[in-house]
Amino acid sequence: MPDFHTPLCDLLGCRYPIVQTGMGWVTGSELVAATTNAGGFGFLAGATIAADQIEAEISRVRELTGDKPFGLNFHMFQPNAAQLLDLAVKHRIRAVSYGRGPDKKVIGRLRDAGIVCMPTVGALKHAQKAIEMGANVITIQGAEGGGHTGSVPTTVLLPQVVDAVTVPVVAAGGFFDGRGLLAALAYGAQGIAMGTRFLMSTDNRVPRSTLERYVNAKDVEKIQVSYLVDGMPQRMIPNEYLAMLEKASPLTRLRLALRLAQRYKAQTGMTSAHALKVFWQGLREDASSVAQTVMAASAPMLLQRSMVEGRPAEGVMSAGQVAAP
């Protein structure tokens, strides 16, 4: 592969400006290590790794890569968010990725420890807000991307953000080969981030039954955005579960969401007090972010069915449109 060295490579300590995103239930130590050893930069999915296993996963990446730099993904609404922040500092993690949530104090602590703060956003105003909070790299995800996504195509969003900010910009949503990397660099990005393409590799823990669904997704138009899982726009491969939700009444969907919320709460050890605190904090800061709390209670459990239990017909299969080409 030609040497596409950019300043992002120096900042992250990788050979190529290619980032593997922190996909829940997908990016464990094996995939992160494989990405890192190949010259890219991988993020460990701290958001879905059990609290009593996360430090061992970090150590395993170190062992498999010879102490090469990598990243850690997290959400501030996690019950063990403080633990992940402590581990990031303790293990000198090179970068952290996140959505909305960390305040200036949290980001300042990470920056003081030499950690690159690299949130993912789907709108120009969110990129500007993230930088105001202290982020020193921005990943923008266009509407083509998988999972929770915005409505602005990458080809529109990327130049908007590049022209408006001074920090390095990483482009995500619609990238899967060298042509995409060249296009992103031409737009002014310093690298690309990919999720779906890494998910469809052999270096992860995704069951074969689920991978086959991804490989057999041939029609780009069918990898659509739905609001039915948690009220937020999610791009995913259609399946039997989504078809059931489309036919279900609002009351049935609410009952399913509450059931999943109870399972998520039990699995993560989240107390009722913590759940209520997250809800009210989100409501106080931004009413629209309350939907993020709903996501925490339903989408991860549905992803677990597909990505861990190998039951793709009963869960959610987040996917960018690149799954089809």
Secondary structure as GFF3:
##gff-version 3
##sequence-region A 1 325
A	DSSP	alpha_helix	7	12	.	.	.	ID=ss1
A	DSSP	beta_strand	18	20	.	.	.	ID=ss2
A	DSSP	alpha_helix	29	37	.	.	.	ID=ss3
A	DSSP	beta_strand	41	45	.	.	.	ID=ss4
A	DSSP	alpha_helix	54	65	.	.	.	ID=ss5
A	DSSP	beta_strand	71	73	.	.	.	ID=ss6
A	DSSP	alpha_helix	81	90	.	.	.	ID=ss7
A	DSSP	beta_strand	95	97	.	.	.	ID=ss8
A	DSSP	alpha_helix	104	112	.	.	.	ID=ss9
A	DSSP	beta_strand	116	117	.	.	.	ID=ss10
A	DSSP	beta_strand	120	121	.	.	.	ID=ss11
A	DSSP	alpha_helix	124	133	.	.	.	ID=ss12
A	DSSP	beta_strand	138	141	.	.	.	ID=ss13
A	DSSP	beta_strand	147	148	.	.	.	ID=ss14
A	DSSP	alpha_helix	154	164	.	.	.	ID=ss15
A	DSSP	beta_strand	169	172	.	.	.	ID=ss16
A	DSSP	alpha_helix	178	187	.	.	.	ID=ss17
A	DSSP	beta_strand	191	194	.	.	.	ID=ss18
A	DSSP	alpha_helix	196	199	.	.	.	ID=ss19
A	DSSP	alpha_helix	208	215	.	.	.	ID=ss20
A	DSSP	three_ten_helix	220	222	.	.	.	ID=ss21
A	DSSP	beta_strand	224	226	.	.	.	ID=ss22
A	DSSP	beta_strand	234	236	.	.	.	ID=ss23
A	DSSP	alpha_helix	240	247	.	.	.	ID=ss24
A	DSSP	alpha_helix	250	268	.	.	.	ID=ss25
A	DSSP	alpha_helix	272	285	.	.	.	ID=ss26
A	DSSP	three_ten_helix	287	289	.	.	.	ID=ss27
A	DSSP	alpha_helix	290	307	.	.	.	ID=ss28
A	DSSP	three_ten_helix	312	314	.	.	.	ID=ss29
A	DSSP	three_ten_helix	321	323	.	.	.	ID=ss30
###
